[in-house]
Amino acid sequence: MTGPIRIPVGLGQRSYDVLVGPGTRHLLATELAARLPAVPRRVAVVTSDGIGVEVDLGETVGGVEMFTIPAGERSKSLATVEDLCRRFARFGLTRGDAVVAVGGGLVTDTAGFAAAVYHRGTPVAFVPTTLLGQIDAAIGGKTGVNLPEGKNLVGAFWQPSLVLCDTEVLATLSAAEYRSGLGEMAKYHFLGGADSGAGDAAAMAELPLEQRIARCVALKAEIVASDERESGRRMLLNYGHTLAHALEIAGGFGLRHGEAVAVGLVYAAEVAQRLGRIDGDRVAEHRQVVSAYGLPVSLPAGTEAGELIDLFGRDKKAVGDLTLVLDGPRGPEPVRGVDRVVLAEALEAIR
């Protein structure tokens, strides 16, 4: 292969490309210049403690300044967004300039939201440095931060101008951080990825890393293009996430996101079986796929069912009642009004 894999996200005037491959971060200056109507005078590069990935904007930009936010999910907050925007203002950033987010989902979600609200919208480019970021968080334009009451409850749809998924930087990840990304990869098996190989652990293991990432990106790009604002089909990308987000909040974010999603996938299958939507073989398939990626299939010790179910009610999909994305004869789809007794029984099944 001679160059990166280029995957378009087709959204009309908001369309952009995701480039996947080794060394793509070095294309930032040329690709960003091609995407923006004018060369920005200033670029704010937002990253986090410990990322250690540098980007080069060349000599075409008048001024570049680095903005570092603290590591850890607790810094994914409105306070961090306010701090970034105030620092942008002191830097002299305008809506004709650009923000570049370099880091994992914490960085792209937070910096993307800051870009969305600063001057009512400033162009942003993402250089995701984690597997989870490259196959999920950096693609699709969902930006946001957490509240103490729930995860990602404040945010905006703000599409990036460019996403550069540099597979070279993944070599620096810890085994636990890399495994976290595999939770999202497993999700794609049940969203049509099994047919394309996007979630088949055995088939994916035989492919070069950039092709594995590109398959997941292509599937997400297709879903996003069909439902940018999550009015219907895009909800499917939250498969496994209702329990995942509750586990993260209840556990003070001690569980990595991809691991929480893995448990959430198995849980969603248990709920679906109790509602008569799928059979035991399909539940077993969920467990097999998740296990094949070396991910957990059970609740962390000490989790309390009532607290988790209460947190389900704060999920963004909930509209007046409890809503989960559940598998069924036509594949996963949002299901509203799921009974608390069923939810509690399914939680006991994954202890």
Salt bridges, closest charged atoms under 4 A:
ASP17 OD2 - ARG6 NH1 3.03
GLU31 OE2 - ARG6 NH2 2.88
GLU73 OE2 - LYS76 NZ 3.98
GLU73 OE2 - LYS151 NZ 2.64
ASP83 OD2 - ARG87 NH1 3.01
ASP97 OD2 - ARG41 NH2 3.86
ASP109 OD2 - LYS76 NZ 2.71
ASP136 OD1 - LYS187 NZ 3.25
ASP136 OD1 - LYS220 NZ 3.27
ASP166 OD2 - ARG25 NH1 2.60
GLU168 OE1 - ARG25 NH1 3.10
GLU177 OE1 - ARG256 NH1 2.51
GLU184 OE1 - LYS187 NZ 2.82
GLU184 OE2 - HIS241 NE2 2.90
GLU184 OE2 - HIS257 NE2 2.99
GLU222 OE2 - ARG233 NH1 2.87
GLU228 OE1 - ARG14 NH2 2.63
GLU230 OE2 - LYS142 NZ 3.14
GLU248 OE2 - LYS151 NZ 3.62
GLU248 OE1 - HIS257 ND1 3.17
GLU259 OE2 - ARG179 NH2 3.53
GLU270 OE1 - ARG274 NH1 2.80
GLU270 OE2 - ARG287 NH2 3.03
GLU285 OE2 - HIS189 NE2 2.73
GLU285 OE1 - ARG282 NH1 2.95
ASP310 OD1 - ARG340 NH2 3.22
ASP315 OD2 - LYS317 NZ 2.66
ASP327 OD2 - ARG282 NE 2.44
GLU333 OE2 - ARG277 NH2 2.85
GLU333 OE2 - ARG330 NH2 3.19
GLU348 OE2 - ARG351 NE 3.02
